[in-house]
Amino acid sequence: MERKREHVASAVDCYMKEHAKSQEEATEIIWKEISKAWKDITEMHQKPTPLPAALIERLLNYARFYHVLYEQGDAYTHPQLMKAQVASLFVNPVPL
């Protein structure tokens, strides 16, 4: 989808061009970097900080949201990709 819009370069395209990698290699490397970033975020979240906890939680929730939004593809552009997650939250919630 992103390749059809000539003025927008995806992270995968940029990585492929910059490091002379195939699309599969670039995608795999980027997902590994994302995994490492989540480990860093989790580590930093456990350390004391002068920032208010509410601010930290809000920022962490934004990161979580965008991770879920793009985990299975571009659910921002194609919201039907989120249909199962939305249904599990609102239509078929876990009974307490």
N, CA, C and O atoms as a CHARMM CRD file, in Angstrom:
* protein
*
  384
    1    1 MET  N      0.82700  -1.18900   0.00000 PROA 1      0.00000
    2    1 MET  CA     0.00000   0.00000   0.00000 PROA 1      0.00000
    3    1 MET  C      0.87100   1.25300   0.00000 PROA 1      0.00000
    4    1 MET  O      0.63600   2.18400  -0.77000 PROA 1      0.00000
    5    2 GLU  N      1.88800   1.26600   0.87900 PROA 2      0.00000
    6    2 GLU  CA     2.74400   2.44700   0.97200 PROA 2      0.00000
    7    2 GLU  C      3.52600   2.68100  -0.31200 PROA 2      0.00000
    8    2 GLU  O      3.83400   3.82400  -0.64900 PROA 2      0.00000
    9    3 ARG  N      3.84400   1.63400  -1.02000 PROA 3      0.00000
   10    3 ARG  CA     4.62500   1.79100  -2.24900 PROA 3      0.00000
   11    3 ARG  C      3.81000   2.44600  -3.35900 PROA 3      0.00000
   12    3 ARG  O      4.37900   3.03000  -4.28200 PROA 3      0.00000
   13    4 LYS  N      2.49100   2.35600  -3.28000 PROA 4      0.00000
   14    4 LYS  CA     1.64200   2.99200  -4.28500 PROA 4      0.00000
   15    4 LYS  C      1.68200   4.50500  -4.13100 PROA 4      0.00000
   16    4 LYS  O      1.51400   5.23500  -5.10800 PROA 4      0.00000
   17    5 ARG  N      1.90500   4.98200  -2.90500 PROA 5      0.00000
   18    5 ARG  CA     2.02200   6.42300  -2.66300 PROA 5      0.00000
   19    5 ARG  C      3.50100   6.77600  -2.77500 PROA 5      0.00000
   20    5 ARG  O      4.26700   6.52400  -1.84500 PROA 5      0.00000
   21    6 GLU  N      3.89800   7.33900  -3.86900 PROA 6      0.00000
   22    6 GLU  CA     5.31300   7.57400  -4.15000 PROA 6      0.00000
   23    6 GLU  C      5.99900   8.49400  -3.15200 PROA 6      0.00000
   24    6 GLU  O      7.20900   8.38100  -2.95400 PROA 6      0.00000
   25    7 HSD  N      5.27300   9.38700  -2.52800 PROA 7      0.00000
   26    7 HSD  CA     5.89200  10.35400  -1.63700 PROA 7      0.00000
   27    7 HSD  C      6.12600   9.81400  -0.22200 PROA 7      0.00000
   28    7 HSD  O      6.69400  10.51600   0.61500 PROA 7      0.00000
   29    8 VAL  N      5.69700   8.58100   0.05500 PROA 8      0.00000
   30    8 VAL  CA     5.84200   8.01300   1.39500 PROA 8      0.00000
   31    8 VAL  C      6.76900   6.80200   1.33500 PROA 8      0.00000
   32    8 VAL  O      6.53700   5.87100   0.56300 PROA 8      0.00000
   33    9 ALA  N      7.80800   6.82000   2.14200 PROA 9      0.00000
   34    9 ALA  CA     8.71700   5.66800   2.22600 PROA 9      0.00000
   35    9 ALA  C      8.46900   4.96400   3.55400 PROA 9      0.00000
   36    9 ALA  O      8.37400   5.61200   4.59600 PROA 9      0.00000
   37   10 SER  N      8.36300   3.65000   3.51700 PROA 10     0.00000
   38   10 SER  CA     8.15700   2.89200   4.74600 PROA 10     0.00000
   39   10 SER  C      9.50500   2.65200   5.42000 PROA 10     0.00000
   40   10 SER  O     10.56100   2.83900   4.81500 PROA 10     0.00000
   41   11 ALA  N      9.44800   2.24000   6.67100 PROA 11     0.00000
   42   11 ALA  CA    10.67100   1.91800   7.40700 PROA 11     0.00000
   43   11 ALA  C     11.41400   0.77600   6.72100 PROA 11     0.00000
   44   11 ALA  O     12.64300   0.76800   6.66000 PROA 11     0.00000
   45   12 VAL  N     10.65200  -0.18600   6.20800 PROA 12     0.00000
   46   12 VAL  CA    11.26900  -1.32700   5.51800 PROA 12     0.00000
   47   12 VAL  C     11.98200  -0.84900   4.25900 PROA 12     0.00000
   48   12 VAL  O     13.11700  -1.24900   4.00100 PROA 12     0.00000
   49   13 ASP  N     11.32600   0.00300   3.47400 PROA 13     0.00000
   50   13 ASP  CA    11.96100   0.52800   2.25700 PROA 13     0.00000
   51   13 ASP  C     13.24600   1.28300   2.57000 PROA 13     0.00000
   52   13 ASP  O     14.26200   1.10400   1.89800 PROA 13     0.00000
   53   14 CYS  N     13.19100   2.12400   3.59100 PROA 14     0.00000
   54   14 CYS  CA    14.37900   2.89700   3.97700 PROA 14     0.00000
   55   14 CYS  C     15.51000   1.96900   4.39800 PROA 14     0.00000
   56   14 CYS  O     16.66100   2.17000   4.01000 PROA 14     0.00000
   57   15 TYR  N     15.18300   0.95100   5.19500 PROA 15     0.00000
   58   15 TYR  CA    16.21300   0.02200   5.66700 PROA 15     0.00000
   59   15 TYR  C     16.80300  -0.76300   4.49300 PROA 15     0.00000
   60   15 TYR  O     18.01600  -0.96100   4.41900 PROA 15     0.00000
   61   16 MET  N     15.93800  -1.20600   3.57800 PROA 16     0.00000
   62   16 MET  CA    16.41200  -1.95200   2.41100 PROA 16     0.00000
   63   16 MET  C     17.40700  -1.12100   1.60700 PROA 16     0.00000
   64   16 MET  O     18.46200  -1.61700   1.21000 PROA 16     0.00000
   65   17 LYS  N     17.06800   0.13300   1.37100 PROA 17     0.00000
   66   17 LYS  CA    17.92700   1.00400   0.56600 PROA 17     0.00000
   67   17 LYS  C     19.22600   1.32800   1.29600 PROA 17     0.00000
   68   17 LYS  O     20.30300   1.31500   0.69900 PROA 17     0.00000
   69   18 GLU  N     19.11600   1.61900   2.59200 PROA 18     0.00000
   70   18 GLU  CA    20.28200   2.03800   3.36500 PROA 18     0.00000
   71   18 GLU  C     21.28500   0.90600   3.60300 PROA 18     0.00000
   72   18 GLU  O     22.49400   1.13700   3.64200 PROA 18     0.00000
   73   19 HSD  N     20.76500  -0.33800   3.76400 PROA 19     0.00000
   74   19 HSD  CA    21.64200  -1.46000   4.12500 PROA 19     0.00000
   75   19 HSD  C     21.72600  -2.54900   3.05900 PROA 19     0.00000
   76   19 HSD  O     22.30100  -3.61000   3.30200 PROA 19     0.00000
   77   20 ALA  N     21.15900  -2.29700   1.88200 PROA 20     0.00000
   78   20 ALA  CA    21.18200  -3.25500   0.76300 PROA 20     0.00000
   79   20 ALA  C     20.67800  -4.63300   1.19900 PROA 20     0.00000
   80   20 ALA  O     21.35300  -5.64500   1.00600 PROA 20     0.00000
   81   21 LYS  N     19.49000  -4.65200   1.78300 PROA 21     0.00000
   82   21 LYS  CA    18.87200  -5.89800   2.24800 PROA 21     0.00000
   83   21 LYS  C     17.59100  -6.16200   1.46800 PROA 21     0.00000
   84   21 LYS  O     17.00800  -5.24900   0.88300 PROA 21     0.00000
   85   22 SER  N     17.16200  -7.42100   1.46600 PROA 22     0.00000
   86   22 SER  CA    15.89100  -7.77200   0.83500 PROA 22     0.00000
   87   22 SER  C     14.75200  -7.33200   1.75100 PROA 22     0.00000
   88   22 SER  O     14.97600  -6.98000   2.90900 PROA 22     0.00000
   89   23 GLN  N     13.54400  -7.35500   1.22800 PROA 23     0.00000
   90   23 GLN  CA    12.38700  -6.96000   2.02900 PROA 23     0.00000
   91   23 GLN  C     12.21900  -7.89200   3.22400 PROA 23     0.00000
   92   23 GLN  O     11.92400  -7.43500   4.32900 PROA 23     0.00000
   93   24 GLU  N     12.40100  -9.17700   3.01500 PROA 24     0.00000
   94   24 GLU  CA    12.25900 -10.15800   4.10200 PROA 24     0.00000
   95   24 GLU  C     13.30800  -9.91800   5.18900 PROA 24     0.00000
   96   24 GLU  O     12.99200  -9.93400   6.37900 PROA 24     0.00000
   97   25 GLU  N     14.56200  -9.69400   4.77000 PROA 25     0.00000
   98   25 GLU  CA    15.62600  -9.43200   5.74000 PROA 25     0.00000
   99   25 GLU  C     15.36700  -8.14700   6.51700 PROA 25     0.00000
  100   25 GLU  O     15.52900  -8.10700   7.73700 PROA 25     0.00000
  101   26 ALA  N     14.96800  -7.10900   5.81100 PROA 26     0.00000
  102   26 ALA  CA    14.70500  -5.82200   6.46000 PROA 26     0.00000
  103   26 ALA  C     13.55600  -5.93700   7.44900 PROA 26     0.00000
  104   26 ALA  O     13.63100  -5.40700   8.55700 PROA 26     0.00000
  105   27 THR  N     12.49600  -6.62900   7.05200 PROA 27     0.00000
  106   27 THR  CA    11.34500  -6.81300   7.93800 PROA 27     0.00000
  107   27 THR  C     11.74800  -7.56600   9.19700 PROA 27     0.00000
  108   27 THR  O     11.37300  -7.17600  10.30300 PROA 27     0.00000
  109   28 GLU  N     12.51000  -8.64000   9.03600 PROA 28     0.00000
  110   28 GLU  CA    12.95800  -9.43800  10.18400 PROA 28     0.00000
  111   28 GLU  C     13.82600  -8.60100  11.12400 PROA 28     0.00000
  112   28 GLU  O     13.65300  -8.65700  12.34100 PROA 28     0.00000
  113   29 ILE  N     14.73700  -7.84300  10.57700 PROA 29     0.00000
  114   29 ILE  CA    15.63300  -7.00900  11.38700 PROA 29     0.00000
  115   29 ILE  C     14.84400  -5.93700  12.13300 PROA 29     0.00000
  116   29 ILE  O     15.10000  -5.67900  13.30900 PROA 29     0.00000
  117   30 ILE  N     13.89300  -5.32100  11.45600 PROA 30     0.00000
  118   30 ILE  CA    13.09000  -4.27800  12.10000 PROA 30     0.00000
  119   30 ILE  C     12.27700  -4.86400  13.24700 PROA 30     0.00000
  120   30 ILE  O     12.19300  -4.24900  14.31000 PROA 30     0.00000
  121   31 TRP  N     11.66900  -6.04900  13.05700 PROA 31     0.00000
  122   31 TRP  CA    10.91300  -6.67200  14.15000 PROA 31     0.00000
  123   31 TRP  C     11.81900  -7.03600  15.32000 PROA 31     0.00000
  124   31 TRP  O     11.39500  -6.95300  16.47200 PROA 31     0.00000
  125   32 LYS  N     13.06200  -7.43900  15.04500 PROA 32     0.00000
  126   32 LYS  CA    14.01300  -7.70900  16.13400 PROA 32     0.00000
  127   32 LYS  C     14.32600  -6.42700  16.90000 PROA 32     0.00000
  128   32 LYS  O     14.42700  -6.43700  18.12600 PROA 32     0.00000
  129   33 GLU  N     14.47900  -5.32500  16.16800 PROA 33     0.00000
  130   33 GLU  CA    14.74000  -4.03400  16.81500 PROA 33     0.00000
  131   33 GLU  C     13.54700  -3.59400  17.66400 PROA 33     0.00000
  132   33 GLU  O     13.72300  -3.03600  18.74600 PROA 33     0.00000
  133   34 ILE  N     12.35300  -3.84300  17.17700 PROA 34     0.00000
  134   34 ILE  CA    11.15200  -3.51700  17.94200 PROA 34     0.00000
  135   34 ILE  C     11.11200  -4.34100  19.22800 PROA 34     0.00000
  136   34 ILE  O     10.77400  -3.82800  20.29400 PROA 34     0.00000
  137   35 SER  N     11.45500  -5.60800  19.11800 PROA 35     0.00000
  138   35 SER  CA    11.49000  -6.47700  20.29500 PROA 35     0.00000
  139   35 SER  C     12.50500  -5.97300  21.32600 PROA 35     0.00000
  140   35 SER  O     12.22300  -5.95100  22.52400 PROA 35     0.00000
  141   36 LYS  N     13.68200  -5.57200  20.85100 PROA 36     0.00000
  142   36 LYS  CA    14.69500  -5.01400  21.75900 PROA 36     0.00000
  143   36 LYS  C     14.21000  -3.71600  22.39500 PROA 36     0.00000
  144   36 LYS  O     14.45800  -3.46900  23.57600 PROA 36     0.00000
  145   37 ALA  N     13.52600  -2.89700  21.62400 PROA 37     0.00000
  146   37 ALA  CA    13.01000  -1.63300  22.15300 PROA 37     0.00000
  147   37 ALA  C     11.99200  -1.88200  23.25700 PROA 37     0.00000
  148   37 ALA  O     11.98500  -1.16900  24.26000 PROA 37     0.00000
  149   38 TRP  N     11.12200  -2.89300  23.08700 PROA 38     0.00000
  150   38 TRP  CA    10.15400  -3.21100  24.13400 PROA 38     0.00000
  151   38 TRP  C     10.85900  -3.67800  25.40300 PROA 38     0.00000
  152   38 TRP  O     10.42800  -3.35200  26.50900 PROA 38     0.00000
  153   39 LYS  N     11.93400  -4.43700  25.25000 PROA 39     0.00000
  154   39 LYS  CA    12.70000  -4.86500  26.42900 PROA 39     0.00000
  155   39 LYS  C     13.28500  -3.65700  27.14600 PROA 39     0.00000
  156   39 LYS  O     13.26300  -3.59000  28.37500 PROA 39     0.00000
  157   40 ASP  N     13.81300  -2.69700  26.37800 PROA 40     0.00000
  158   40 ASP  CA    14.35600  -1.46400  26.96200 PROA 40     0.00000
  159   40 ASP  C     13.26300  -0.67200  27.67800 PROA 40     0.00000
  160   40 ASP  O     13.47100  -0.17200  28.78300 PROA 40     0.00000
  161   41 ILE  N     12.10300  -0.56500  27.04100 PROA 41     0.00000
  162   41 ILE  CA    10.98400   0.17200  27.64000 PROA 41     0.00000
  163   41 ILE  C     10.56700  -0.48200  28.95300 PROA 41     0.00000
  164   41 ILE  O     10.33100   0.20500  29.94700 PROA 41     0.00000
  165   42 THR  N     10.47700  -1.79200  28.95300 PROA 42     0.00000
  166   42 THR  CA    10.08800  -2.51700  30.16600 PROA 42     0.00000
  167   42 THR  C     11.10500  -2.30200  31.27300 PROA 42     0.00000
  168   42 THR  O     10.73300  -2.06500  32.42200 PROA 42     0.00000
  169   43 GLU  N     12.38500  -2.38400  30.93700 PROA 43     0.00000
  170   43 GLU  CA    13.45300  -2.14300  31.92500 PROA 43     0.00000
  171   43 GLU  C     13.37100  -0.73700  32.49400 PROA 43     0.00000
  172   43 GLU  O     13.43000  -0.55000  33.70900 PROA 43     0.00000
  173   44 MET  N     13.23600   0.24700  31.62500 PROA 44     0.00000
  174   44 MET  CA    13.19800   1.64000  32.06700 PROA 44     0.00000
  175   44 MET  C     11.94400   1.92800  32.88300 PROA 44     0.00000
  176   44 MET  O     11.96300   2.76900  33.78100 PROA 44     0.00000
  177   45 HSD  N     10.86000   1.23600  32.57300 PROA 45     0.00000
  178   45 HSD  CA     9.59800   1.43900  33.28200 PROA 45     0.00000
  179   45 HSD  C      9.71000   0.97800  34.74100 PROA 45     0.00000
  180   45 HSD  O      8.97400   1.45800  35.60300 PROA 45     0.00000
  181   46 GLN  N     10.62200   0.05700  35.00900 PROA 46     0.00000
  182   46 GLN  CA    10.77800  -0.48400  36.36100 PROA 46     0.00000
  183   46 GLN  C     11.72300   0.34000  37.21700 PROA 46     0.00000
  184   46 GLN  O     11.80500   0.11900  38.42500 PROA 46     0.00000
  185   47 LYS  N     12.43400   1.27800  36.62300 PROA 47     0.00000
  186   47 LYS  CA    13.38300   2.10100  37.36300 PROA 47     0.00000
  187   47 LYS  C     12.69600   3.36200  37.88800 PROA 47     0.00000
  188   47 LYS  O     11.74700   3.85300  37.27800 PROA 47     0.00000
  189   48 PRO  N     13.17400   3.88200  39.01500 PROA 48     0.00000
  190   48 PRO  CA    12.60300   5.13000  39.52800 PROA 48     0.00000
  191   48 PRO  C     12.88500   6.29300  38.57600 PROA 48     0.00000
  192   48 PRO  O     13.92000   6.33000  37.91200 PROA 48     0.00000
  193   49 THR  N     11.94800   7.23700  38.52300 PROA 49     0.00000
  194   49 THR  CA    12.08200   8.38300  37.64100 PROA 49     0.00000
  195   49 THR  C     11.44000   9.60900  38.29100 PROA 49     0.00000
  196   49 THR  O     10.48700   9.47200  39.05800 PROA 49     0.00000
  197   50 PRO  N     11.95000  10.80300  37.99300 PROA 50     0.00000
  198   50 PRO  CA    11.33000  12.00500  38.55800 PROA 50     0.00000
  199   50 PRO  C     10.01700  12.38800  37.85300 PROA 50     0.00000
  200   50 PRO  O      9.28900  13.26000  38.32900 PROA 50     0.00000
  201   51 LEU  N      9.72200  11.74300  36.73200 PROA 51     0.00000
  202   51 LEU  CA     8.49800  12.04800  35.99000 PROA 51     0.00000
  203   51 LEU  C      7.28500  11.44800  36.69700 PROA 51     0.00000
  204   51 LEU  O      7.39700  10.39400  37.32400 PROA 51     0.00000
  205   52 PRO  N      6.13700  12.09800  36.60500 PROA 52     0.00000
  206   52 PRO  CA     4.92100  11.55900  37.22800 PROA 52     0.00000
  207   52 PRO  C      4.53900  10.20600  36.62300 PROA 52     0.00000
  208   52 PRO  O      4.63900  10.00200  35.41300 PROA 52     0.00000
  209   53 ALA  N      4.10700   9.29900  37.47800 PROA 53     0.00000
  210   53 ALA  CA     3.73000   7.95400  37.03200 PROA 53     0.00000
  211   53 ALA  C      2.60800   8.01100  36.00400 PROA 53     0.00000
  212   53 ALA  O      2.58500   7.20700  35.07200 PROA 53     0.00000
  213   54 ALA  N      1.67800   8.94900  36.15800 PROA 54     0.00000
  214   54 ALA  CA     0.56500   9.06400  35.21100 PROA 54     0.00000
  215   54 ALA  C      1.07600   9.38300  33.80100 PROA 54     0.00000
  216   54 ALA  O      0.54700   8.86400  32.81800 PROA 54     0.00000
  217   55 LEU  N      2.09200  10.22800  33.70100 PROA 55     0.00000
  218   55 LEU  CA     2.67600  10.57000  32.40100 PROA 55     0.00000
  219   55 LEU  C      3.36000   9.35400  31.78700 PROA 55     0.00000
  220   55 LEU  O      3.18800   9.07000  30.60200 PROA 55     0.00000
  221   56 ILE  N      4.12000   8.65200  32.58300 PROA 56     0.00000
  222   56 ILE  CA     4.82200   7.44500  32.10400 PROA 56     0.00000
  223   56 ILE  C      3.80400   6.42400  31.59500 PROA 56     0.00000
  224   56 ILE  O      3.98500   5.85400  30.51900 PROA 56     0.00000
  225   57 GLU  N      2.74000   6.19100  32.35700 PROA 57     0.00000
  226   57 GLU  CA     1.71900   5.22200  31.95400 PROA 57     0.00000
  227   57 GLU  C      1.03800   5.63800  30.65200 PROA 57     0.00000
  228   57 GLU  O      0.79100   4.80400  29.78100 PROA 57     0.00000
  229   58 ARG  N      0.74000   6.91600  30.52500 PROA 58     0.00000
  230   58 ARG  CA     0.08500   7.40500  29.30400 PROA 58     0.00000
  231   58 ARG  C      0.97500   7.16900  28.08800 PROA 58     0.00000
  232   58 ARG  O      0.50200   6.69200  27.05600 PROA 58     0.00000
  233   59 LEU  N      2.25600   7.49800  28.20300 PROA 59     0.00000
  234   59 LEU  CA     3.19000   7.29300  27.09100 PROA 59     0.00000
  235   59 LEU  C      3.35100   5.81600  26.77200 PROA 59     0.00000
  236   59 LEU  O      3.40700   5.43100  25.60400 PROA 59     0.00000
  237   60 LEU  N      3.42600   4.99100  27.80300 PROA 60     0.00000
  238   60 LEU  CA     3.54300   3.55200  27.60500 PROA 60     0.00000
  239   60 LEU  C      2.28800   3.00900  26.91900 PROA 60     0.00000
  240   60 LEU  O      2.38700   2.14300  26.05000 PROA 60     0.00000
  241   61 ASN  N      1.12300   3.50300  27.29700 PROA 61     0.00000
  242   61 ASN  CA    -0.11600   3.05600  26.66100 PROA 61     0.00000
  243   61 ASN  C     -0.18800   3.46800  25.19200 PROA 61     0.00000
  244   61 ASN  O     -0.70500   2.71800  24.36600 PROA 61     0.00000
  245   62 TYR  N      0.32800   4.65700  24.86000 PROA 62     0.00000
  246   62 TYR  CA     0.40900   5.04500  23.44600 PROA 62     0.00000
  247   62 TYR  C      1.29100   4.06900  22.67800 PROA 62     0.00000
  248   62 TYR  O      0.93300   3.63600  21.58300 PROA 62     0.00000
  249   63 ALA  N      2.42800   3.72600  23.24200 PROA 63     0.00000
  250   63 ALA  CA     3.33100   2.78200  22.57600 PROA 63     0.00000
  251   63 ALA  C      2.65300   1.42400  22.40300 PROA 63     0.00000
  252   63 ALA  O      2.76500   0.80100  21.34700 PROA 63     0.00000
  253   64 ARG  N      1.95500   0.96800  23.43200 PROA 64     0.00000
  254   64 ARG  CA     1.24300  -0.31100  23.34100 PROA 64     0.00000
  255   64 ARG  C      0.18200  -0.26700  22.24500 PROA 64     0.00000
  256   64 ARG  O      0.04900  -1.19900  21.45200 PROA 64     0.00000
  257   65 PHE  N     -0.56800   0.83300  22.21500 PROA 65     0.00000
  258   65 PHE  CA    -1.62800   0.97700  21.21900 PROA 65     0.00000
  259   65 PHE  C     -1.06700   0.90500  19.80400 PROA 65     0.00000
  260   65 PHE  O     -1.58900   0.17800  18.95900 PROA 65     0.00000
  261   66 TYR  N     -0.00600   1.65700  19.54900 PROA 66     0.00000
  262   66 TYR  CA     0.54700   1.66000  18.19300 PROA 66     0.00000
  263   66 TYR  C      1.19400   0.33000  17.83900 PROA 66     0.00000
  264   66 TYR  O      1.20200  -0.06100  16.67200 PROA 66     0.00000
  265   67 HSD  N      1.73100  -0.36100  18.81700 PROA 67     0.00000
  266   67 HSD  CA     2.28900  -1.68400  18.55000 PROA 67     0.00000
  267   67 HSD  C      1.18100  -2.63100  18.09200 PROA 67     0.00000
  268   67 HSD  O      1.34000  -3.34800  17.10500 PROA 67     0.00000
  269   68 VAL  N      0.05700  -2.63000  18.81400 PROA 68     0.00000
  270   68 VAL  CA    -1.07800  -3.47700  18.43300 PROA 68     0.00000
  271   68 VAL  C     -1.64400  -3.04300  17.07900 PROA 68     0.00000
  272   68 VAL  O     -2.01900  -3.88300  16.26100 PROA 68     0.00000
  273   69 LEU  N     -1.70300  -1.73600  16.85100 PROA 69     0.00000
  274   69 LEU  CA    -2.26200  -1.20900  15.60900 PROA 69     0.00000
  275   69 LEU  C     -1.48300  -1.68000  14.37800 PROA 69     0.00000
  276   69 LEU  O     -2.08100  -1.93000  13.33100 PROA 69     0.00000
  277   70 TYR  N     -0.18400  -1.80100  14.49000 PROA 70     0.00000
  278   70 TYR  CA     0.63900  -2.17100  13.32800 PROA 70     0.00000
  279   70 TYR  C      1.21300  -3.59000  13.39300 PROA 70     0.00000
  280   70 TYR  O      1.93000  -4.00500  12.48200 PROA 70     0.00000
  281   71 GLU  N      0.91000  -4.32300  14.44200 PROA 71     0.00000
  282   71 GLU  CA     1.48700  -5.66000  14.62200 PROA 71     0.00000
  283   71 GLU  C      1.10800  -6.63200  13.51200 PROA 71     0.00000
  284   71 GLU  O      1.96200  -7.38400  13.04400 PROA 71     0.00000
  285   72 GLN  N     -0.14400  -6.63500  13.08300 PROA 72     0.00000
  286   72 GLN  CA    -0.61000  -7.56600  12.05800 PROA 72     0.00000
  287   72 GLN  C     -0.69500  -6.92700  10.67800 PROA 72     0.00000
  288   72 GLN  O     -1.25500  -7.51800   9.75500 PROA 72     0.00000
  289   73 GLY  N     -0.15300  -5.74500  10.53200 PROA 73     0.00000
  290   73 GLY  CA    -0.25300  -5.00100   9.28500 PROA 73     0.00000
  291   73 GLY  C     -0.65700  -3.57300   9.61500 PROA 73     0.00000
  292   73 GLY  O     -0.61400  -3.16800  10.77600 PROA 73     0.00000
  293   74 ASP  N     -1.04000  -2.82500   8.62800 PROA 74     0.00000
  294   74 ASP  CA    -1.40600  -1.43300   8.82800 PROA 74     0.00000
  295   74 ASP  C     -2.88800  -1.31900   9.15600 PROA 74     0.00000
  296   74 ASP  O     -3.70700  -1.06800   8.27200 PROA 74     0.00000
  297   75 ALA  N     -3.22700  -1.50200  10.41300 PROA 75     0.00000
  298   75 ALA  CA    -4.62500  -1.43800  10.84400 PROA 75     0.00000
  299   75 ALA  C     -5.13600  -0.01000  10.89200 PROA 75     0.00000
  300   75 ALA  O     -6.34200   0.20400  11.01700 PROA 75     0.00000
  301   76 TYR  N     -4.26200   0.96000  10.79600 PROA 76     0.00000
  302   76 TYR  CA    -4.69800   2.35000  10.72700 PROA 76     0.00000
  303   76 TYR  C     -5.36400   2.60800   9.37900 PROA 76     0.00000
  304   76 TYR  O     -6.43100   3.21600   9.29900 PROA 76     0.00000
  305   77 THR  N     -4.71500   2.13400   8.33200 PROA 77     0.00000
  306   77 THR  CA    -5.25000   2.29400   6.98600 PROA 77     0.00000
  307   77 THR  C     -6.33500   1.25800   6.69700 PROA 77     0.00000
  308   77 THR  O     -7.28600   1.53700   5.96700 PROA 77     0.00000
  309   78 HSD  N     -6.19000   0.06700   7.26800 PROA 78     0.00000
  310   78 HSD  CA    -7.12700  -1.04100   7.03400 PROA 78     0.00000
  311   78 HSD  C     -7.71500  -1.48600   8.37100 PROA 78     0.00000
  312   78 HSD  O     -7.27500  -2.49000   8.93100 PROA 78     0.00000
  313   79 PRO  N     -8.70900  -0.75300   8.89500 PROA 79     0.00000
  314   79 PRO  CA    -9.23700  -1.05300  10.22700 PROA 79     0.00000
  315   79 PRO  C     -9.88000  -2.42800  10.35700 PROA 79     0.00000
  316   79 PRO  O    -10.05400  -2.91800  11.47200 PROA 79     0.00000
  317   80 GLN  N    -10.23100  -3.05600   9.25300 PROA 80     0.00000
  318   80 GLN  CA   -10.80200  -4.39700   9.33500 PROA 80     0.00000
  319   80 GLN  C     -9.81900  -5.39000   9.95900 PROA 80     0.00000
  320   80 GLN  O    -10.23200  -6.44000  10.45100 PROA 80     0.00000
  321   81 LEU  N     -8.52900  -5.06800   9.94300 PROA 81     0.00000
  322   81 LEU  CA    -7.52400  -5.92900  10.57700 PROA 81     0.00000
  323   81 LEU  C     -7.69200  -5.97000  12.09800 PROA 81     0.00000
  324   81 LEU  O     -7.21400  -6.89700  12.75200 PROA 81     0.00000
  325   82 MET  N     -8.36600  -4.97100  12.65400 PROA 82     0.00000
  326   82 MET  CA    -8.57000  -4.90700  14.10800 PROA 82     0.00000
  327   82 MET  C     -9.92000  -5.47700  14.53500 PROA 82     0.00000
  328   82 MET  O    -10.26400  -5.42600  15.71600 PROA 82     0.00000
  329   83 LYS  N    -10.67400  -6.00900  13.60900 PROA 83     0.00000
  330   83 LYS  CA   -12.03600  -6.46800  13.89600 PROA 83     0.00000
  331   83 LYS  C    -12.06200  -7.49700  15.03400 PROA 83     0.00000
  332   83 LYS  O    -12.89900  -7.39400  15.93100 PROA 83     0.00000
  333   84 ALA  N    -11.17400  -8.47000  15.01000 PROA 84     0.00000
  334   84 ALA  CA   -11.15800  -9.51400  16.04300 PROA 84     0.00000
  335   84 ALA  C    -10.81500  -8.93200  17.41900 PROA 84     0.00000
  336   84 ALA  O    -11.41400  -9.31900  18.42200 PROA 84     0.00000
  337   85 GLN  N     -9.84400  -7.99600  17.46800 PROA 85     0.00000
  338   85 GLN  CA    -9.46900  -7.40000  18.75200 PROA 85     0.00000
  339   85 GLN  C    -10.60300  -6.56000  19.32100 PROA 85     0.00000
  340   85 GLN  O    -10.87800  -6.61700  20.52000 PROA 85     0.00000
  341   86 VAL  N    -11.26000  -5.78700  18.47500 PROA 86     0.00000
  342   86 VAL  CA   -12.37100  -4.94700  18.93800 PROA 86     0.00000
  343   86 VAL  C    -13.51700  -5.82900  19.42100 PROA 86     0.00000
  344   86 VAL  O    -14.12700  -5.55200  20.45400 PROA 86     0.00000
  345   87 ALA  N    -13.80800  -6.88000  18.67800 PROA 87     0.00000
  346   87 ALA  CA   -14.87300  -7.80200  19.08800 PROA 87     0.00000
  347   87 ALA  C    -14.54500  -8.45900  20.42100 PROA 87     0.00000
  348   87 ALA  O    -15.42800  -8.62100  21.26400 PROA 87     0.00000
  349   88 SER  N    -13.29900  -8.83500  20.61900 PROA 88     0.00000
  350   88 SER  CA   -12.93500  -9.48000  21.88600 PROA 88     0.00000
  351   88 SER  C    -13.05000  -8.52100  23.06800 PROA 88     0.00000
  352   88 SER  O    -13.30000  -8.95500  24.19300 PROA 88     0.00000
  353   89 LEU  N    -12.87100  -7.22900  22.82800 PROA 89     0.00000
  354   89 LEU  CA   -12.98600  -6.24500  23.90800 PROA 89     0.00000
  355   89 LEU  C    -14.43400  -5.87600  24.21300 PROA 89     0.00000
  356   89 LEU  O    -14.82100  -5.78700  25.37800 PROA 89     0.00000
  357   90 PHE  N    -15.23200  -5.66200  23.17000 PROA 90     0.00000
  358   90 PHE  CA   -16.55800  -5.09100  23.37200 PROA 90     0.00000
  359   90 PHE  C    -17.71800  -6.04900  23.12400 PROA 90     0.00000
  360   90 PHE  O    -18.76100  -5.93000  23.76600 PROA 90     0.00000
  361   91 VAL  N    -17.55400  -6.98700  22.21300 PROA 91     0.00000
  362   91 VAL  CA   -18.64400  -7.89200  21.88200 PROA 91     0.00000
  363   91 VAL  C    -18.57900  -9.15500  22.73900 PROA 91     0.00000
  364   91 VAL  O    -19.59600  -9.60900  23.26400 PROA 91     0.00000
  365   92 ASN  N    -17.38400  -9.71800  22.87600 PROA 92     0.00000
  366   92 ASN  CA   -17.18800 -10.95800  23.63800 PROA 92     0.00000
  367   92 ASN  C    -16.18800 -10.75500  24.76900 PROA 92     0.00000
  368   92 ASN  O    -15.14200 -11.40400  24.77300 PROA 92     0.00000
  369   93 PRO  N    -16.47100  -9.88000  25.72200 PROA 93     0.00000
  370   93 PRO  CA   -15.49500  -9.63000  26.79200 PROA 93     0.00000
  371   93 PRO  C    -15.33500 -10.85100  27.69600 PROA 93     0.00000
  372   93 PRO  O    -16.22400 -11.69900  27.77000 PROA 93     0.00000
  373   94 VAL  N    -14.23100 -10.92900  28.36100 PROA 94     0.00000
  374   94 VAL  CA   -13.96100 -12.01200  29.30900 PROA 94     0.00000
  375   94 VAL  C    -14.81200 -11.77400  30.54900 PROA 94     0.00000
  376   94 VAL  O    -14.73100 -10.70200  31.14800 PROA 94     0.00000
  377   95 PRO  N    -15.63400 -12.75500  30.95200 PROA 95     0.00000
  378   95 PRO  CA   -16.45900 -12.56000  32.14900 PROA 95     0.00000
  379   95 PRO  C    -15.57300 -12.49400  33.40600 PROA 95     0.00000
  380   95 PRO  O    -14.60500 -13.24300  33.53800 PROA 95     0.00000
  381   96 LEU  N    -15.92000 -11.59700  34.30600 PROA 96     0.00000
  382   96 LEU  CA   -15.15300 -11.45100  35.54800 PROA 96     0.00000
  383   96 LEU  C    -15.80200 -12.18500  36.68500 PROA 96     0.00000
  384   96 LEU  O    -15.29000 -12.16800  37.80400 PROA 96     0.00000
